[in-house]
Amino acid sequence: MCVAVPGKIIEINGDFAKVNIMENITQANIKLVSVKVGDYVLIHAGCVIEVLKKDAAEEILWMFSELLEGMNEDTAASKG
């Protein structure tokens, strides 16, 4: 299964952009879409595949953080 993740464009250099994904900075190819600094985007396999509205990106990020929190709780419960 593949998952696309949302992030925010913080810098553009030619065909690549620096993207902030949950406080992790990564590079993504932007050749498939037209983006600008400040846009929220969906990234899959290192490529920006869609520009998102801010509220949609924030909702997806909230879901990811809830999943991560649940995984951390499960890990802590199995250790203790």
Distance bins in CASP14 RR format, pairs under 12 A and 6 or more apart:
PFRMAT RR
TARGET T0000
AUTHOR 0000-0000-0000
RMODE 2
METHOD distances of the structure
MODEL  1
1 44 0 0 0 0 0 1 0 0 0 0 0
2 42 0 0 0 0 0 1 0 0 0 0 0
2 43 0 0 0 0 0 1 0 0 0 0 0
2 44 1 0 0 1 0 0 0 0 0 0 0
2 45 1 0 0 1 0 0 0 0 0 0 0
2 46 0 0 0 0 0 1 0 0 0 0 0
2 47 0 0 0 0 0 1 0 0 0 0 0
2 49 0 0 0 0 0 1 0 0 0 0 0
3 21 0 0 0 0 0 1 0 0 0 0 0
3 42 0 0 0 0 0 1 0 0 0 0 0
3 43 0 0 0 0 0 1 0 0 0 0 0
3 44 1 0 0 1 0 0 0 0 0 0 0
3 45 0 0 0 0 0 1 0 0 0 0 0
3 49 0 0 0 0 0 1 0 0 0 0 0
3 60 0 0 0 0 1 0 0 0 0 0 0
3 63 0 0 0 0 0 1 0 0 0 0 0
3 64 0 0 0 0 1 0 0 0 0 0 0
3 67 0 0 0 0 0 1 0 0 0 0 0
4 21 0 0 0 0 0 1 0 0 0 0 0
4 28 0 0 0 0 0 1 0 0 0 0 0
4 41 0 0 0 0 1 0 0 0 0 0 0
4 42 1 0 1 0 0 0 0 0 0 0 0
4 43 1 0 0 1 0 0 0 0 0 0 0
4 44 1 1 0 0 0 0 0 0 0 0 0
4 45 0 0 0 0 1 0 0 0 0 0 0
4 46 0 0 0 0 1 0 0 0 0 0 0
4 47 0 0 0 0 1 0 0 0 0 0 0
4 48 0 0 0 0 1 0 0 0 0 0 0
4 49 1 0 0 1 0 0 0 0 0 0 0
4 50 1 0 0 1 0 0 0 0 0 0 0
4 52 0 0 0 0 0 1 0 0 0 0 0
4 57 0 0 0 0 0 1 0 0 0 0 0
4 60 0 0 0 0 1 0 0 0 0 0 0
4 64 0 0 0 0 0 1 0 0 0 0 0
5 19 0 0 0 0 1 0 0 0 0 0 0
5 20 0 0 0 0 0 1 0 0 0 0 0
5 21 1 0 1 0 0 0 0 0 0 0 0
5 22 1 0 0 1 0 0 0 0 0 0 0
5 24 0 0 0 0 1 0 0 0 0 0 0
5 26 0 0 0 0 1 0 0 0 0 0 0
5 28 0 0 0 0 1 0 0 0 0 0 0
5 40 0 0 0 0 0 1 0 0 0 0 0
5 41 0 0 0 0 1 0 0 0 0 0 0
5 42 1 0 0 1 0 0 0 0 0 0 0
5 43 1 0 1 0 0 0 0 0 0 0 0
5 44 1 0 0 1 0 0 0 0 0 0 0
5 45 0 0 0 0 0 1 0 0 0 0 0
5 46 0 0 0 0 1 0 0 0 0 0 0
5 47 0 0 0 0 0 1 0 0 0 0 0
5 48 0 0 0 0 0 1 0 0 0 0 0
5 49 0 0 0 0 0 1 0 0 0 0 0
5 50 0 0 0 0 0 1 0 0 0 0 0
5 52 0 0 0 0 0 1 0 0 0 0 0
5 57 0 0 0 0 1 0 0 0 0 0 0
5 60 1 0 0 1 0 0 0 0 0 0 0
5 61 0 0 0 0 1 0 0 0 0 0 0
5 63 0 0 0 0 0 1 0 0 0 0 0
5 64 1 0 0 1 0 0 0 0 0 0 0
5 65 0 0 0 0 0 1 0 0 0 0 0
5 67 0 0 0 0 0 1 0 0 0 0 0
6 19 0 0 0 0 1 0 0 0 0 0 0
6 20 0 0 0 0 0 1 0 0 0 0 0
6 21 1 0 0 1 0 0 0 0 0 0 0
6 22 0 0 0 0 1 0 0 0 0 0 0
6 28 0 0 0 0 0 1 0 0 0 0 0
6 39 0 0 0 0 0 1 0 0 0 0 0
6 40 1 0 1 0 0 0 0 0 0 0 0
6 41 1 0 0 1 0 0 0 0 0 0 0
6 42 1 0 1 0 0 0 0 0 0 0 0
6 43 1 0 0 1 0 0 0 0 0 0 0
6 44 0 0 0 0 0 1 0 0 0 0 0
6 48 0 0 0 0 0 1 0 0 0 0 0
6 49 0 0 0 0 0 1 0 0 0 0 0
6 50 0 0 0 0 1 0 0 0 0 0 0
6 51 0 0 0 0 0 1 0 0 0 0 0
6 52 1 0 1 0 0 0 0 0 0 0 0
6 53 0 0 0 0 0 1 0 0 0 0 0
6 54 0 0 0 0 1 0 0 0 0 0 0
6 55 0 0 0 0 0 1 0 0 0 0 0
6 56 1 0 0 1 0 0 0 0 0 0 0
6 57 1 0 1 0 0 0 0 0 0 0 0
6 58 0 0 0 0 1 0 0 0 0 0 0
6 59 0 0 0 0 1 0 0 0 0 0 0
6 60 1 0 1 0 0 0 0 0 0 0 0
6 61 1 0 1 0 0 0 0 0 0 0 0
6 62 0 0 0 0 0 1 0 0 0 0 0
6 63 0 0 0 0 1 0 0 0 0 0 0
6 64 0 0 0 0 1 0 0 0 0 0 0
6 65 0 0 0 0 0 1 0 0 0 0 0
7 17 0 0 0 0 1 0 0 0 0 0 0
7 18 0 0 0 0 0 1 0 0 0 0 0
7 19 1 0 1 0 0 0 0 0 0 0 0
7 20 1 0 0 1 0 0 0 0 0 0 0
7 21 1 0 1 0 0 0 0 0 0 0 0
7 22 1 0 0 1 0 0 0 0 0 0 0
7 23 0 0 0 0 0 1 0 0 0 0 0
7 24 0 0 0 0 1 0 0 0 0 0 0
7 25 0 0 0 0 0 1 0 0 0 0 0
7 26 0 0 0 0 1 0 0 0 0 0 0
7 28 0 0 0 0 1 0 0 0 0 0 0
7 35 0 0 0 0 0 1 0 0 0 0 0
7 38 0 0 0 0 1 0 0 0 0 0 0
7 39 0 0 0 0 1 0 0 0 0 0 0
7 40 1 0 1 0 0 0 0 0 0 0 0
7 41 1 0 1 0 0 0 0 0 0 0 0
7 42 1 0 0 1 0 0 0 0 0 0 0
7 43 1 0 0 1 0 0 0 0 0 0 0
7 44 0 0 0 0 0 1 0 0 0 0 0
7 46 0 0 0 0 0 1 0 0 0 0 0
7 48 0 0 0 0 1 0 0 0 0 0 0
7 49 0 0 0 0 0 1 0 0 0 0 0
7 50 0 0 0 0 0 1 0 0 0 0 0
7 51 0 0 0 0 0 1 0 0 0 0 0
7 52 0 0 0 0 1 0 0 0 0 0 0
7 54 0 0 0 0 0 1 0 0 0 0 0
7 56 0 0 0 0 0 1 0 0 0 0 0
7 57 1 0 0 1 0 0 0 0 0 0 0
7 58 0 0 0 0 0 1 0 0 0 0 0
7 60 0 0 0 0 1 0 0 0 0 0 0
7 61 1 0 0 1 0 0 0 0 0 0 0
7 64 0 0 0 0 0 1 0 0 0 0 0
8 17 0 0 0 0 1 0 0 0 0 0 0
8 18 0 0 0 0 1 0 0 0 0 0 0
8 19 1 0 0 1 0 0 0 0 0 0 0
8 20 1 0 1 0 0 0 0 0 0 0 0
8 21 0 0 0 0 1 0 0 0 0 0 0
8 22 0 0 0 0 0 1 0 0 0 0 0
8 23 0 0 0 0 0 1 0 0 0 0 0
8 24 0 0 0 0 0 1 0 0 0 0 0
8 25 0 0 0 0 0 1 0 0 0 0 0
8 26 0 0 0 0 0 1 0 0 0 0 0
8 28 0 0 0 0 0 1 0 0 0 0 0
8 35 0 0 0 0 0 1 0 0 0 0 0
8 36 0 0 0 0 0 1 0 0 0 0 0
8 37 0 0 0 0 1 0 0 0 0 0 0
8 38 1 0 1 0 0 0 0 0 0 0 0
8 39 1 0 0 1 0 0 0 0 0 0 0
8 40 1 0 1 0 0 0 0 0 0 0 0
8 41 1 0 0 1 0 0 0 0 0 0 0
8 42 0 0 0 0 0 1 0 0 0 0 0
8 43 0 0 0 0 0 1 0 0 0 0 0
8 48 0 0 0 0 0 1 0 0 0 0 0
8 51 0 0 0 0 0 1 0 0 0 0 0
8 52 0 0 0 0 1 0 0 0 0 0 0
8 54 0 0 0 0 1 0 0 0 0 0 0
8 57 1 0 0 1 0 0 0 0 0 0 0
8 58 0 0 0 0 1 0 0 0 0 0 0
8 61 0 0 0 0 1 0 0 0 0 0 0
9 16 0 0 0 0 0 1 0 0 0 0 0
9 17 1 0 1 0 0 0 0 0 0 0 0
9 18 1 0 0 1 0 0 0 0 0 0 0
9 19 1 0 1 0 0 0 0 0 0 0 0
9 20 0 0 0 0 1 0 0 0 0 0 0
9 21 0 0 0 0 0 1 0 0 0 0 0
9 25 0 0 0 0 0 1 0 0 0 0 0
9 26 0 0 0 0 0 1 0 0 0 0 0
9 27 0 0 0 0 0 1 0 0 0 0 0
9 28 0 0 0 0 1 0 0 0 0 0 0
9 30 1 0 0 1 0 0 0 0 0 0 0
9 33 0 0 0 0 0 1 0 0 0 0 0
9 34 0 0 0 0 0 1 0 0 0 0 0
9 35 1 0 1 0 0 0 0 0 0 0 0
9 36 1 0 0 1 0 0 0 0 0 0 0
9 37 1 0 1 0 0 0 0 0 0 0 0
9 38 1 0 1 0 0 0 0 0 0 0 0
9 39 1 0 1 0 0 0 0 0 0 0 0
9 40 1 0 0 1 0 0 0 0 0 0 0
9 41 1 0 0 1 0 0 0 0 0 0 0
9 42 0 0 0 0 0 1 0 0 0 0 0
9 43 0 0 0 0 0 1 0 0 0 0 0
9 48 0 0 0 0 1 0 0 0 0 0 0
9 51 0 0 0 0 1 0 0 0 0 0 0
9 52 0 0 0 0 0 1 0 0 0 0 0
9 54 0 0 0 0 0 1 0 0 0 0 0
9 57 0 0 0 0 0 1 0 0 0 0 0
10 16 0 0 0 0 0 1 0 0 0 0 0
10 17 1 0 0 1 0 0 0 0 0 0 0
10 18 1 0 1 0 0 0 0 0 0 0 0
10 19 1 0 0 1 0 0 0 0 0 0 0
10 20 1 0 1 0 0 0 0 0 0 0 0
10 21 0 0 0 0 0 1 0 0 0 0 0
10 23 0 0 0 0 0 1 0 0 0 0 0
10 24 0 0 0 0 0 1 0 0 0 0 0
10 25 1 0 0 1 0 0 0 0 0 0 0
10 26 0 0 0 0 0 1 0 0 0 0 0
10 27 0 0 0 0 0 1 0 0 0 0 0
10 28 0 0 0 0 0 1 0 0 0 0 0
10 35 0 0 0 0 0 1 0 0 0 0 0
10 36 0 0 0 0 0 1 0 0 0 0 0
10 37 1 0 0 1 0 0 0 0 0 0 0
10 38 1 0 0 1 0 0 0 0 0 0 0
10 39 0 0 0 0 0 1 0 0 0 0 0
10 40 0 0 0 0 0 1 0 0 0 0 0
10 41 0 0 0 0 0 1 0 0 0 0 0
11 17 1 0 0 1 0 0 0 0 0 0 0
11 18 1 0 1 0 0 0 0 0 0 0 0
11 19 0 0 0 0 1 0 0 0 0 0 0
11 20 0 0 0 0 1 0 0 0 0 0 0
11 25 0 0 0 0 1 0 0 0 0 0 0
11 26 0 0 0 0 0 1 0 0 0 0 0
11 27 0 0 0 0 1 0 0 0 0 0 0
11 28 0 0 0 0 0 1 0 0 0 0 0
11 30 0 0 0 0 0 1 0 0 0 0 0
11 35 0 0 0 0 0 1 0 0 0 0 0
11 36 0 0 0 0 0 1 0 0 0 0 0
11 37 1 0 0 1 0 0 0 0 0 0 0
11 38 0 0 0 0 1 0 0 0 0 0 0
11 39 0 0 0 0 0 1 0 0 0 0 0
12 18 1 0 0 1 0 0 0 0 0 0 0
12 19 0 0 0 0 1 0 0 0 0 0 0
12 27 0 0 0 0 0 1 0 0 0 0 0
12 28 0 0 0 0 0 1 0 0 0 0 0
12 29 0 0 0 0 0 1 0 0 0 0 0
12 30 1 0 0 1 0 0 0 0 0 0 0
12 31 0 0 0 0 0 1 0 0 0 0 0
12 33 0 0 0 0 0 1 0 0 0 0 0
12 34 0 0 0 0 0 1 0 0 0 0 0
12 35 1 0 0 1 0 0 0 0 0 0 0
12 36 1 0 0 1 0 0 0 0 0 0 0
12 37 1 0 0 1 0 0 0 0 0 0 0
12 38 0 0 0 0 1 0 0 0 0 0 0
12 39 0 0 0 0 1 0 0 0 0 0 0
12 41 0 0 0 0 0 1 0 0 0 0 0
12 48 0 0 0 0 0 1 0 0 0 0 0
13 19 0 0 0 0 0 1 0 0 0 0 0
13 27 0 0 0 0 1 0 0 0 0 0 0
13 28 0 0 0 0 0 1 0 0 0 0 0
13 29 0 0 0 0 0 1 0 0 0 0 0
13 30 0 0 0 0 1 0 0 0 0 0 0
13 37 0 0 0 0 0 1 0 0 0 0 0
14 27 0 0 0 0 0 1 0 0 0 0 0
14 28 0 0 0 0 0 1 0 0 0 0 0
14 29 0 0 0 0 1 0 0 0 0 0 0
14 30 1 0 0 1 0 0 0 0 0 0 0
14 31 0 0 0 0 1 0 0 0 0 0 0
14 35 0 0 0 0 0 1 0 0 0 0 0
15 27 0 0 0 0 0 1 0 0 0 0 0
15 28 0 0 0 0 1 0 0 0 0 0 0
15 29 1 0 1 0 0 0 0 0 0 0 0
15 30 1 0 0 1 0 0 0 0 0 0 0
15 31 1 0 1 0 0 0 0 0 0 0 0
15 32 0 0 0 0 1 0 0 0 0 0 0
15 33 0 0 0 0 0 1 0 0 0 0 0
15 34 0 0 0 0 0 1 0 0 0 0 0
15 35 0 0 0 0 0 1 0 0 0 0 0
15 46 0 0 0 0 0 1 0 0 0 0 0
15 47 0 0 0 0 0 1 0 0 0 0 0
15 48 0 0 0 0 0 1 0 0 0 0 0
16 26 0 0 0 0 0 1 0 0 0 0 0
16 27 1 0 1 0 0 0 0 0 0 0 0
16 28 1 0 0 1 0 0 0 0 0 0 0
16 29 1 0 1 0 0 0 0 0 0 0 0
16 30 1 0 0 1 0 0 0 0 0 0 0
16 31 0 0 0 0 1 0 0 0 0 0 0
16 35 0 0 0 0 0 1 0 0 0 0 0
16 43 0 0 0 0 0 1 0 0 0 0 0
16 46 0 0 0 0 1 0 0 0 0 0 0
16 47 0 0 0 0 0 1 0 0 0 0 0
16 48 0 0 0 0 1 0 0 0 0 0 0
17 25 0 0 0 0 0 1 0 0 0 0 0
17 26 0 0 0 0 1 0 0 0 0 0 0
17 27 1 0 0 1 0 0 0 0 0 0 0
17 28 1 0 1 0 0 0 0 0 0 0 0
17 29 0 0 0 0 1 0 0 0 0 0 0
17 30 1 0 1 0 0 0 0 0 0 0 0
17 31 0 0 0 0 0 1 0 0 0 0 0
17 32 0 0 0 0 0 1 0 0 0 0 0
17 33 0 0 0 0 0 1 0 0 0 0 0
17 34 0 0 0 0 0 1 0 0 0 0 0
17 35 1 0 0 1 0 0 0 0 0 0 0
17 36 0 0 0 0 1 0 0 0 0 0 0
17 37 0 0 0 0 1 0 0 0 0 0 0
17 38 0 0 0 0 1 0 0 0 0 0 0
17 39 0 0 0 0 1 0 0 0 0 0 0
17 40 0 0 0 0 0 1 0 0 0 0 0
17 41 1 0 0 1 0 0 0 0 0 0 0
17 43 0 0 0 0 1 0 0 0 0 0 0
17 46 0 0 0 0 0 1 0 0 0 0 0
17 47 0 0 0 0 0 1 0 0 0 0 0
17 48 1 0 0 1 0 0 0 0 0 0 0
17 51 0 0 0 0 0 1 0 0 0 0 0
18 24 0 0 0 0 0 1 0 0 0 0 0
18 25 1 0 1 0 0 0 0 0 0 0 0
18 26 1 0 0 1 0 0 0 0 0 0 0
18 27 1 0 0 1 0 0 0 0 0 0 0
18 28 0 0 0 0 1 0 0 0 0 0 0
18 29 0 0 0 0 0 1 0 0 0 0 0
18 30 0 0 0 0 0 1 0 0 0 0 0
18 35 0 0 0 0 0 1 0 0 0 0 0
18 37 0 0 0 0 1 0 0 0 0 0 0
18 38 0 0 0 0 0 1 0 0 0 0 0
18 41 0 0 0 0 0 1 0 0 0 0 0
18 43 0 0 0 0 0 1 0 0 0 0 0
18 48 0 0 0 0 0 1 0 0 0 0 0
19 25 1 0 0 1 0 0 0 0 0 0 0
19 26 1 0 1 0 0 0 0 0 0 0 0
19 27 1 0 0 1 0 0 0 0 0 0 0
19 28 1 0 1 0 0 0 0 0 0 0 0
19 29 0 0 0 0 0 1 0 0 0 0 0
19 30 0 0 0 0 1 0 0 0 0 0 0
19 35 0 0 0 0 1 0 0 0 0 0 0
19 37 0 0 0 0 0 1 0 0 0 0 0
19 38 0 0 0 0 1 0 0 0 0 0 0
19 39 0 0 0 0 1 0 0 0 0 0 0
19 40 0 0 0 0 1 0 0 0 0 0 0
19 41 1 0 0 1 0 0 0 0 0 0 0
19 42 0 0 0 0 0 1 0 0 0 0 0
19 43 1 0 0 1 0 0 0 0 0 0 0
19 46 0 0 0 0 1 0 0 0 0 0 0
19 47 0 0 0 0 0 1 0 0 0 0 0
19 48 1 0 0 1 0 0 0 0 0 0 0
19 51 0 0 0 0 0 1 0 0 0 0 0
19 52 0 0 0 0 0 1 0 0 0 0 0
19 57 0 0 0 0 0 1 0 0 0 0 0
20 26 0 0 0 0 1 0 0 0 0 0 0
20 27 0 0 0 0 0 1 0 0 0 0 0
20 28 0 0 0 0 0 1 0 0 0 0 0
20 37 0 0 0 0 0 1 0 0 0 0 0
20 38 0 0 0 0 1 0 0 0 0 0 0
20 39 0 0 0 0 0 1 0 0 0 0 0
20 40 0 0 0 0 1 0 0 0 0 0 0
20 41 0 0 0 0 0 1 0 0 0 0 0
20 43 0 0 0 0 0 1 0 0 0 0 0
20 57 0 0 0 0 0 1 0 0 0 0 0
20 61 0 0 0 0 0 1 0 0 0 0 0
21 27 0 0 0 0 0 1 0 0 0 0 0
21 28 0 0 0 0 1 0 0 0 0 0 0
21 40 0 0 0 0 0 1 0 0 0 0 0
21 41 0 0 0 0 1 0 0 0 0 0 0
21 42 0 0 0 0 0 1 0 0 0 0 0
21 43 1 0 0 1 0 0 0 0 0 0 0
21 44 0 0 0 0 0 1 0 0 0 0 0
21 46 0 0 0 0 0 1 0 0 0 0 0
21 48 0 0 0 0 0 1 0 0 0 0 0
21 57 0 0 0 0 0 1 0 0 0 0 0
21 60 0 0 0 0 0 1 0 0 0 0 0
21 61 0 0 0 0 1 0 0 0 0 0 0
21 64 0 0 0 0 1 0 0 0 0 0 0
21 65 0 0 0 0 0 1 0 0 0 0 0
22 43 0 0 0 0 0 1 0 0 0 0 0
22 57 0 0 0 0 0 1 0 0 0 0 0
22 58 0 0 0 0 0 1 0 0 0 0 0
22 60 0 0 0 0 0 1 0 0 0 0 0
22 61 1 0 0 1 0 0 0 0 0 0 0
22 62 0 0 0 0 0 1 0 0 0 0 0
22 63 0 0 0 0 0 1 0 0 0 0 0
22 64 1 0 0 1 0 0 0 0 0 0 0
22 65 1 0 0 1 0 0 0 0 0 0 0
22 67 0 0 0 0 0 1 0 0 0 0 0
22 68 0 0 0 0 1 0 0 0 0 0 0
23 61 0 0 0 0 0 1 0 0 0 0 0
23 64 0 0 0 0 0 1 0 0 0 0 0
23 65 0 0 0 0 0 1 0 0 0 0 0
24 43 0 0 0 0 0 1 0 0 0 0 0
24 61 0 0 0 0 0 1 0 0 0 0 0
24 64 0 0 0 0 0 1 0 0 0 0 0
26 41 0 0 0 0 0 1 0 0 0 0 0
26 43 1 0 0 1 0 0 0 0 0 0 0
26 46 1 0 0 1 0 0 0 0 0 0 0
26 47 0 0 0 0 0 1 0 0 0 0 0
26 48 0 0 0 0 0 1 0 0 0 0 0
27 43 0 0 0 0 1 0 0 0 0 0 0
27 46 1 0 0 1 0 0 0 0 0 0 0
27 47 0 0 0 0 0 1 0 0 0 0 0
27 48 0 0 0 0 0 1 0 0 0 0 0
28 35 0 0 0 0 1 0 0 0 0 0 0
28 39 0 0 0 0 0 1 0 0 0 0 0
28 41 1 0 0 1 0 0 0 0 0 0 0
28 42 0 0 0 0 1 0 0 0 0 0 0
28 43 1 0 1 0 0 0 0 0 0 0 0
28 44 0 0 0 0 1 0 0 0 0 0 0
28 45 0 0 0 0 1 0 0 0 0 0 0
28 46 1 0 1 0 0 0 0 0 0 0 0
28 47 1 0 0 1 0 0 0 0 0 0 0
28 48 1 0 1 0 0 0 0 0 0 0 0
28 49 0 0 0 0 1 0 0 0 0 0 0
28 50 0 0 0 0 0 1 0 0 0 0 0
29 35 0 0 0 0 0 1 0 0 0 0 0
29 41 0 0 0 0 0 1 0 0 0 0 0
29 43 0 0 0 0 1 0 0 0 0 0 0
29 44 0 0 0 0 0 1 0 0 0 0 0
29 45 0 0 0 0 1 0 0 0 0 0 0
29 46 1 0 0 1 0 0 0 0 0 0 0
29 47 1 0 1 0 0 0 0 0 0 0 0
29 48 1 0 0 1 0 0 0 0 0 0 0
29 49 0 0 0 0 1 0 0 0 0 0 0
30 36 0 0 0 0 1 0 0 0 0 0 0
30 37 0 0 0 0 0 1 0 0 0 0 0
30 39 0 0 0 0 1 0 0 0 0 0 0
30 41 0 0 0 0 1 0 0 0 0 0 0
30 42 0 0 0 0 0 1 0 0 0 0 0
30 43 0 0 0 0 1 0 0 0 0 0 0
30 46 0 0 0 0 0 1 0 0 0 0 0
30 47 1 0 0 1 0 0 0 0 0 0 0
30 48 1 0 1 0 0 0 0 0 0 0 0
30 49 0 0 0 0 0 1 0 0 0 0 0
30 50 0 0 0 0 0 1 0 0 0 0 0
30 51 0 0 0 0 1 0 0 0 0 0 0
31 46 0 0 0 0 0 1 0 0 0 0 0
31 47 1 0 0 1 0 0 0 0 0 0 0
31 48 0 0 0 0 1 0 0 0 0 0 0
31 49 0 0 0 0 0 1 0 0 0 0 0
32 41 0 0 0 0 0 1 0 0 0 0 0
32 42 0 0 0 0 0 1 0 0 0 0 0
32 43 0 0 0 0 0 1 0 0 0 0 0
32 44 0 0 0 0 1 0 0 0 0 0 0
32 45 0 0 0 0 0 1 0 0 0 0 0
32 46 0 0 0 0 0 1 0 0 0 0 0
32 47 1 0 1 0 0 0 0 0 0 0 0
32 48 1 0 0 1 0 0 0 0 0 0 0
32 49 1 0 0 1 0 0 0 0 0 0 0
32 50 0 0 0 0 1 0 0 0 0 0 0
32 51 0 0 0 0 0 1 0 0 0 0 0
33 39 0 0 0 0 1 0 0 0 0 0 0
33 40 0 0 0 0 0 1 0 0 0 0 0
33 41 1 0 0 1 0 0 0 0 0 0 0
33 42 0 0 0 0 1 0 0 0 0 0 0
33 43 0 0 0 0 0 1 0 0 0 0 0
33 44 0 0 0 0 0 1 0 0 0 0 0
33 47 0 0 0 0 1 0 0 0 0 0 0
33 48 1 0 1 0 0 0 0 0 0 0 0
33 49 1 0 0 1 0 0 0 0 0 0 0
33 50 1 0 0 1 0 0 0 0 0 0 0
33 51 1 0 1 0 0 0 0 0 0 0 0
33 52 0 0 0 0 0 1 0 0 0 0 0
34 41 0 0 0 0 0 1 0 0 0 0 0
34 48 0 0 0 0 1 0 0 0 0 0 0
34 50 0 0 0 0 0 1 0 0 0 0 0
34 51 1 0 0 1 0 0 0 0 0 0 0
35 41 1 0 0 1 0 0 0 0 0 0 0
35 42 0 0 0 0 0 1 0 0 0 0 0
35 43 0 0 0 0 0 1 0 0 0 0 0
35 47 0 0 0 0 0 1 0 0 0 0 0
35 48 1 0 0 1 0 0 0 0 0 0 0
35 49 0 0 0 0 0 1 0 0 0 0 0
35 50 0 0 0 0 1 0 0 0 0 0 0
35 51 1 0 0 1 0 0 0 0 0 0 0
35 52 0 0 0 0 0 1 0 0 0 0 0
36 48 0 0 0 0 0 1 0 0 0 0 0
36 51 0 0 0 0 1 0 0 0 0 0 0
38 51 0 0 0 0 0 1 0 0 0 0 0
38 52 0 0 0 0 0 1 0 0 0 0 0
38 54 0 0 0 0 1 0 0 0 0 0 0
38 57 0 0 0 0 0 1 0 0 0 0 0
39 48 0 0 0 0 1 0 0 0 0 0 0
39 50 0 0 0 0 0 1 0 0 0 0 0
39 51 1 0 1 0 0 0 0 0 0 0 0
39 52 0 0 0 0 1 0 0 0 0 0 0
39 53 0 0 0 0 1 0 0 0 0 0 0
39 54 0 0 0 0 1 0 0 0 0 0 0
39 57 0 0 0 0 1 0 0 0 0 0 0
40 48 0 0 0 0 0 1 0 0 0 0 0
40 50 0 0 0 0 1 0 0 0 0 0 0
40 51 1 0 0 1 0 0 0 0 0 0 0
40 52 1 0 1 0 0 0 0 0 0 0 0
40 53 1 0 0 1 0 0 0 0 0 0 0
40 54 1 0 1 0 0 0 0 0 0 0 0
40 55 0 0 0 0 1 0 0 0 0 0 0
40 56 1 0 0 1 0 0 0 0 0 0 0
40 57 1 1 0 0 0 0 0 0 0 0 0
40 58 1 0 0 1 0 0 0 0 0 0 0
40 59 0 0 0 0 0 1 0 0 0 0 0
40 60 0 0 0 0 1 0 0 0 0 0 0
40 61 0 0 0 0 1 0 0 0 0 0 0
41 47 0 0 0 0 1 0 0 0 0 0 0
41 48 1 0 1 0 0 0 0 0 0 0 0
41 49 1 0 0 1 0 0 0 0 0 0 0
41 50 1 0 0 1 0 0 0 0 0 0 0
41 51 1 0 1 0 0 0 0 0 0 0 0
41 52 1 0 0 1 0 0 0 0 0 0 0
41 53 0 0 0 0 0 1 0 0 0 0 0
41 54 0 0 0 0 0 1 0 0 0 0 0
41 56 0 0 0 0 0 1 0 0 0 0 0
41 57 1 0 0 1 0 0 0 0 0 0 0
41 60 0 0 0 0 0 1 0 0 0 0 0
42 48 1 0 0 1 0 0 0 0 0 0 0
42 49 1 0 1 0 0 0 0 0 0 0 0
42 50 1 0 1 0 0 0 0 0 0 0 0
42 51 1 0 0 1 0 0 0 0 0 0 0
42 52 1 0 1 0 0 0 0 0 0 0 0
42 53 0 0 0 0 0 1 0 0 0 0 0
42 56 0 0 0 0 1 0 0 0 0 0 0
42 57 1 0 0 1 0 0 0 0 0 0 0
42 60 0 0 0 0 1 0 0 0 0 0 0
42 61 0 0 0 0 0 1 0 0 0 0 0
43 49 1 0 0 1 0 0 0 0 0 0 0
43 50 0 0 0 0 1 0 0 0 0 0 0
43 51 0 0 0 0 0 1 0 0 0 0 0
43 52 0 0 0 0 0 1 0 0 0 0 0
43 57 0 0 0 0 0 1 0 0 0 0 0
43 60 0 0 0 0 0 1 0 0 0 0 0
44 50 0 0 0 0 1 0 0 0 0 0 0
50 56 0 0 0 0 1 0 0 0 0 0 0
50 57 0 0 0 0 0 1 0 0 0 0 0
50 60 0 0 0 0 0 1 0 0 0 0 0
51 57 0 0 0 0 1 0 0 0 0 0 0
52 58 0 0 0 0 1 0 0 0 0 0 0
52 59 0 0 0 0 1 0 0 0 0 0 0
52 60 1 0 0 1 0 0 0 0 0 0 0
52 61 0 0 0 0 0 1 0 0 0 0 0
53 59 0 0 0 0 1 0 0 0 0 0 0
53 60 0 0 0 0 0 1 0 0 0 0 0
54 60 0 0 0 0 0 1 0 0 0 0 0
54 61 0 0 0 0 0 1 0 0 0 0 0
55 61 0 0 0 0 0 1 0 0 0 0 0
55 62 0 0 0 0 0 1 0 0 0 0 0
56 62 0 0 0 0 0 1 0 0 0 0 0
56 63 0 0 0 0 0 1 0 0 0 0 0
57 63 0 0 0 0 0 1 0 0 0 0 0
57 64 0 0 0 0 0 1 0 0 0 0 0
58 64 0 0 0 0 0 1 0 0 0 0 0
58 65 0 0 0 0 0 1 0 0 0 0 0
59 65 0 0 0 0 0 1 0 0 0 0 0
59 66 0 0 0 0 0 1 0 0 0 0 0
60 66 0 0 0 0 0 1 0 0 0 0 0
60 67 0 0 0 0 0 1 0 0 0 0 0
61 67 0 0 0 0 0 1 0 0 0 0 0
61 68 0 0 0 0 0 1 0 0 0 0 0
62 68 0 0 0 0 0 1 0 0 0 0 0
62 69 0 0 0 0 0 1 0 0 0 0 0
63 69 0 0 0 0 0 1 0 0 0 0 0
63 70 0 0 0 0 0 1 0 0 0 0 0
64 70 0 0 0 0 0 1 0 0 0 0 0
64 71 0 0 0 0 0 1 0 0 0 0 0
65 71 0 0 0 0 0 1 0 0 0 0 0
65 72 0 0 0 0 0 1 0 0 0 0 0
66 72 0 0 0 0 0 1 0 0 0 0 0
66 73 0 0 0 0 0 1 0 0 0 0 0
67 73 0 0 0 0 0 1 0 0 0 0 0
67 74 0 0 0 0 0 1 0 0 0 0 0
68 74 0 0 0 0 0 1 0 0 0 0 0
68 75 0 0 0 0 0 1 0 0 0 0 0
69 75 0 0 0 0 0 1 0 0 0 0 0
69 76 0 0 0 0 0 1 0 0 0 0 0
70 76 0 0 0 0 1 0 0 0 0 0 0
70 77 0 0 0 0 1 0 0 0 0 0 0
71 77 0 0 0 0 0 1 0 0 0 0 0
71 78 0 0 0 0 0 1 0 0 0 0 0
72 78 0 0 0 0 0 1 0 0 0 0 0
72 79 0 0 0 0 0 1 0 0 0 0 0
73 79 0 0 0 0 0 1 0 0 0 0 0
73 80 0 0 0 0 0 1 0 0 0 0 0
74 80 0 0 0 0 0 1 0 0 0 0 0
END
